[in-house]
Amino acid sequence: MRSTFLPFFKPSIGDAEINEVVETLKSGWLTTGPRTKQFEAEFADFVGAEYAIAVNSATAALHLGLDAVGVKQGDEVLVPTYTFAATAEVVTYFGATPVLVDCAPGEFNLDLAQLESLITPRTKAILPVDIAGETPDMDVLMDIAARHNLKVVEDAAHSIPAKYQGRWVGTLADLTAFSFYANKNITTGEGGMLTTDNAEYAERARIMSLHGISKDAWNRFSASGSWYYEVLQPGFKYNMTDIAAALGLHQLKRCFEMQQRRESIVKQYDAAFGSMPELELPPRQPYSQSAWHLYLLRLHPEYLKIDRNTFLERLKAANIGFSVHYIPLHMHPYYRERFNFTPESFPRAAENYRRVVTLPLYPAMTGQDVQDVIEAVQTIIEENRV
Ligand SMILES: *Cc1c(COP(=O)(O)O)cnc(C)c1O
């Protein structure tokens, strides 16, 4: 057994990131400026989107995305129940209603058949989540949206770099929100990016991201900038700092390398757990090339003497960090009480939650770390078979 605790996640920050941050601090330009502009251009290029707007979180990007497509008070937005708080909370910012959708059979991603059945005349948009970095079937989803005249803002907090049918996430939906939170696949500490091919959405989001101020406000203190500005809308304060962008520039360059390390760990986990009937490997779809943000292992409780919570206690006792993605939204007090949900209101999500364990999966793991996780999981299973 390990003598030291293996954290659930550790970021991979290289010398290039550190040096760029130091250069930024010395440059005299700390907030939105040349490095943010460069990061936006390189990110747009990377995913093949026309426009990329750097912001201070994915939550901000989702908010700006829903604002760009015109979500208003009284509208409904379809959101999976199996996600993080941010996905649905942004809907409430508008006084709109998040309408929750269960998981697809056997999956963590949302059920597109149920989604379509929940569309009403008030439905304005769909906010799908790429759980673990794997998209739902986006052609089917975009077709549903087109037939019902809905807009799609994709929560791609997990999906850099990821593809659907060979196309990069970032160009599939009307707008796409990425996260650079500390434990995401690439990080700026806190940060996010909104991508779109639509010039009007991009312009609206850019203006709203910085107080609703007219064009290039960030530039107004530079030599070439103008002192004059106009407030067009009461906007928000969502701009990315150049200190954060300094990290992002180099994290983006290392994106594939880090992704390859994630994939090699996934292969080792699959090989170790695939033959154990007590365990179910993460779902994967032929149309998807996952970013492998998370390794979502599910227990088969009928083959075990212990439940998931006891399994987690044993993992902790073995010095292995873990997480649980997710406690479905409908099981949290706010949603439960507002909509009178029970766990069984969304039975597939509730079942996933009862069975899931998120194992450590990050490029900074050593070969020994990976072996330690595998051994700990195998030992707990072997000791608790029925
Ligand atoms: C992390 C996360 C977010 C929020 O990202 P921030 O950058 O922290 O705002 C949104 N949705 C999902 C699914 C996430 O995992």
The ligand as a Gaussian input file, in Angstrom:
#p B3LYP/6-31G(d) Opt

LIG

0 1
 C      -15.826000      22.879000     -14.082000
 C      -17.165000      22.847000     -14.725000
 C      -17.893000      24.008000     -15.000000
 C      -17.490000      25.359000     -14.504000
 O      -16.230000      25.740000     -14.885000
 P      -15.624000      27.084000     -14.217000
 O      -14.509000      27.426000     -15.154000
 O      -15.138000      26.682000     -12.855000
 O      -16.688000      28.089000     -14.179000
 C      -19.065000      23.910000     -15.710000
 N      -19.543000      22.705000     -16.105000
 C      -18.891000      21.558000     -15.847000
 C      -19.463000      20.276000     -16.339000
 C      -17.689000      21.590000     -15.132000
 O      -17.064000      20.440000     -14.835000

